[in-house]
Structures are given as C-alpha cells and as structure tokens.
Amino acid sequence: MIPVPAGGRVFLAAGPTDMRKGFNSLAVLVQDHLKRDPFSGQAFCSAAAAAT
C-alpha cells in the first residue's frame, strides 16, 4: 500500500488506458483528459485495457 500524505489527492481515470505508452505520453493524457498538472505531486491512477 502506498501512503497518501495529508492533503494529498488521488485521481482515478475512468475507462481503459493503453499502458504500453511511456511516462511522457501518460502525462499528456493527464493534462488533456483530467485537466491536471501531472507534476503537481498528486497521484493519478488508471486501469490497463483488457488484452484481446
């Protein structure tokens, strides 16, 4: 378990995320879809898409 500091926020992305993307591409998704700064110290969680 990862502890969340007091006042920390965790954002959950709805829908599948292509986890083959690198960190930079995932940071762009945070900026574009969640309208948040990925370097703000907040935590962003997503789920991988099911393999077909």
C-alpha positions in Angstrom: 0.0 0.0 0.0 1.2 3.5 -0.9 0.5 6.1 1.8 -1.1 9.3 0.7 0.2 12.4 2.5 -2.2 14.6 4.5 -3.9 16.9 2.0 -2.8 14.7 -0.9 -5.3 13.9 -3.7 -5.7 10.8 -5.8 -7.4 11.0 -9.2 -8.9 7.9 -10.9 -9.2 7.8 -14.7 -12.4 6.1 -15.9 -12.0 3.8 -18.8 -9.1 1.7 -20.1 -5.7 3.1 -20.6 -3.1 1.8 -23.0 -0.3 1.0 -20.6 2.2 0.5 -23.5 2.6 4.2 -23.6 5.6 5.8 -21.9 5.5 8.2 -18.9 5.5 11.3 -21.1 2.5 10.0 -23.1 0.6 9.2 -19.9 1.4 12.6 -18.5 -0.1 14.2 -21.7 -3.3 12.1 -21.0 -3.5 13.6 -17.5 -3.1 17.1 -18.9 -5.6 16.6 -21.8 -8.3 14.4 -20.2 -8.2 15.2 -16.5 -7.1 18.9 -16.9 -4.5 18.4 -14.1 -0.8 19.0 -13.8 0.9 15.6 -13.8 3.9 17.1 -11.9 1.9 18.6 -9.1 2.6 15.8 -6.6 -0.9 14.4 -6.8 -1.4 10.7 -7.7 -3.1 9.6 -10.9 -4.4 6.0 -11.3 -5.7 4.2 -14.3 -6.6 0.7 -15.4 -5.0 -1.1 -18.3 -7.2 -2.1 -21.2 -8.0 -5.8 -21.4 -5.9 -7.8 -23.8 -7.7 -9.1 -26.9 
